[in-house]
C-alpha cells in the first residue's frame, strides 16, 4: 500500500515536472505568478502534513493513515455513489486524527488529490457540509492562508473546510479555535 502511494505521488510530481520541461525552448514560457502559494507546495503523503499533536495541544484519541478511496467509500451509506465521487476527485490518500482534552475536542481529515480541479470539487462538497444547518455559515478571514475556505458555527462548535493546492482538509472543533488550527494546517502544507 505504501509503495503504491509513493508511486502515485512520484507520478504526480513527474507529470507536473514533465509538463513544464516538454515546452519547446523557442516558445514563450507561461508566466506563473511569483506569489502563487500553490507553486511552492511539495507533495507529501497526508500523514506527513496533518496537524501534529503539539500543534493541537491536546491528547490524541484516534486516527488513521493511508486511507484509500475504497476504504473511505465503505464508510458511507451509499458506497457506489461515494466511490464514483471520490474517483472523480482524483483521490490519492487520506489521513485523519482526533484529539480531546477537557471541554475541547478536535478532529481533522487531510486528503491529497491528483489535481487541483479535483481538489476544488472535493472542497465544494466539504464546504456544503460545513455550512449546513444546524451550523451557520461565517466568512473565513483571508489571513488563514487557504486557497479556498468555508466555515460554519453553532455555539462552541465550529467546522471548517479548507483547500491548499491539491490538499483538502476538514476540521471539526468544539471548544477551541478552528481558525488558528486551519492557519497552522495551511502553513504545514506549504512547509
For each residue, the residues with C-beta under 8 A, 3 or more apart:
1: 4 5 66 68
2: 5 6 66
3: 6 7
4: 1 7 8
5: 1 2 8 9 45 66 92 93
6: 2 3 9 10 45
7: 3 4 10 11
8: 4 5 11 12 92 93 114
9: 5 6 12 13 43 44 45 92 112
10: 6 7 13 14
11: 7 8 14 15
12: 8 9 15 16 43 92 114 166
13: 9 10 16 17 43
14: 10 11 17 18
15: 11 12 18 19
16: 12 13 19 20
17: 13 14 20 21
18: 14 15 21 22
19: 15 16 22
20: 16 17 23
21: 17 18
22: 18 19
23: 20 27 29 30
24: 27
25:
26:
27: 23 24
28:
29: 23
30: 23
31:
32: 36 39
33: 36 39
34:
35:
36: 32 33 39 40
37: 40 41 145 147 164 165 190
38: 41 116 147 164 165
39: 32 33 36
40: 36 37 190
41: 37 38 164 165 166 167 189 190 191
42: 191
43: 9 12 13 112 166
44: 9 48 49 191
45: 5 6 9 48 49 65 66 93 95 112
46: 49 50 65 93 94 95 110 111 112 167
47: 50 65 66 93 95
48: 44 45
49: 44 45 46 110 167 185 188 189 191
50: 46 47 95 96 97 108 110 169 185 188
51: 55 56 97 108 181 184 185 188
52: 55 56 188
53: 56 58 59 60 99
54: 57
55: 51 52 181 184 188
56: 51 52 53 97 99 106 181
57: 54 101
58: 53 99 100 101 104 106
59: 53 99 100 101
60: 53 63 97 98 99
61: 98 99 100
62: 97 98
63: 60 95 96 97 98
64: 67 95 96
65: 45 46 47 95
66: 1 2 5 45 47 93 94 95
67: 64 71 72 93 94 95 96
68: 1 71 72 91 93
69: 72 73 83 86 87 91
70: 73 74 83
71: 67 68 74 75
72: 67 68 69 75 76 82 86 91 94
73: 69 70 76 79 80 82 83 86
74: 70 71 79
75: 71 72
76: 72 73 79 81 82
77:
78: 81 82
79: 73 74 76 82 83
80: 73 83 84
81: 76 78 84 85
82: 72 73 76 78 79 85 86
83: 69 70 73 79 80 86 87
84: 80 81 87 88
85: 81 82 88 89 125
86: 69 72 73 82 83 89 91
87: 69 83 84 90 91
88: 84 85 118 121
89: 85 86 113 118 119 121 122
90: 87 113 114 115 117 118 119
91: 68 69 72 86 87 94 111 113 114 118
92: 5 8 9 12 111 112 113 114
93: 5 8 45 46 47 66 67 68 111 112
94: 46 66 67 72 91 109 110 111 112
95: 45 46 47 50 63 64 65 66 67 109 110
96: 50 63 64 67 107 108 109 110
97: 50 51 56 60 62 63 107 108
98: 60 61 62 63 105 106 107 108
99: 53 56 58 59 60 61 105 106 107
100: 58 59 61 104 105 106
101: 57 58 59 104
102: 175
103: 156 174 175
104: 58 100 101 173 174 175 176
105: 98 99 100 172 173 174 175 176
106: 56 58 98 99 100 171 172 173 174 176 181
107: 96 97 98 99 171 172
108: 50 51 96 97 98 169 170 171 172 181 185
109: 94 95 96 169 170
110: 46 49 50 94 95 96 167 168 169 185
111: 46 91 92 93 94 122 167 168 169
112: 9 43 45 46 92 93 94 166 167
113: 89 90 91 92 116 118 119 122 166 167 168
114: 8 12 90 91 92 118 166
115: 90 118 119 166
116: 38 113 119 120 165 166
117: 90 120 121
118: 88 89 90 91 113 114 115 121 122 166
119: 89 90 113 115 116 122 123 163 165 166 167 168
120: 116 117 123 124 148 163
121: 88 89 117 118 124 125
122: 89 111 113 118 119 125 126 163 168
123: 119 120 126 127 148 150 161 162 163 168
124: 120 121 127 128
125: 85 121 122 128 129
126: 122 123 129 130 150 161 168 170
127: 123 124 130 131 148 150 161
128: 124 125 131 132
129: 125 126 132 159 161 170
130: 126 127 135 150 151 152 159 160 161 170
131: 127 128 135 137 150 151 152
132: 128 129 135 152
133: 136
134: 154
135: 130 131 132 152 153 154 157 159
136: 133 152 153 154
137: 131 150 151 152
138: 151 152 153
139: 151
140: 144 146 149 150 151 160 162 179 182
141: 144 179
142:
143: 183
144: 140 141 149 162 179 182 183 186
145: 37 164 183 186 187 190
146: 140 149 162 163 164 182 186
147: 37 38 163 164 165
148: 120 123 127 161 162 163
149: 140 144 146 160 161 162 163 182
150: 123 126 127 130 131 137 140 160 161 162
151: 130 131 137 138 139 140 158 159 160 161 178 179
152: 130 131 132 135 136 137 138 158 159 160
153: 135 136 138 157 158 159
154: 134 135 136 157 158
155:
156: 103 174 175
157: 135 153 154 172 173 174
158: 151 152 153 154 171 172 173 174 178
159: 129 130 135 151 152 153 170 171 172 173 178
160: 130 140 149 150 151 152 170 171 173 178 179 181 182
161: 123 126 127 129 130 148 149 150 151 168 169 170
162: 123 140 144 146 148 149 150 168 169 170 171 182 185 186
163: 119 120 122 123 146 147 148 149 167 168 169
164: 37 38 41 145 146 147 167 169 185 186 189 190
165: 37 38 41 116 119 147 189
166: 12 41 43 112 113 114 115 116 118 119
167: 41 46 49 110 111 112 113 119 163 164 189
168: 110 111 113 119 122 123 126 161 162 163
169: 50 108 109 110 111 161 162 163 164 182 185
170: 108 109 126 129 130 159 160 161 162
171: 106 107 108 158 159 160 162 178 181 182 185
172: 105 106 107 108 157 158 159
173: 104 105 106 157 158 159 160 176 177 178 181
174: 103 104 105 106 156 157 158
175: 102 103 104 105 156
176: 104 105 106 173 181
177: 173 180 181
178: 151 158 159 160 171 173 181 182
179: 140 141 144 151 160 182 183
180: 177 183 184
181: 51 55 56 106 108 160 171 173 176 177 178 184 185
182: 140 144 146 149 160 162 169 171 178 179 185 186
183: 143 144 145 179 180 186 187
184: 51 55 180 181 187 188
185: 49 50 51 108 110 162 164 169 171 181 182 188 189
186: 144 145 146 162 164 182 183 189 190
187: 145 183 184 190 191
188: 49 50 51 52 55 184 185 191
189: 41 49 164 165 167 185 186
190: 37 40 41 145 164 186 187
191: 41 42 44 49 187 188
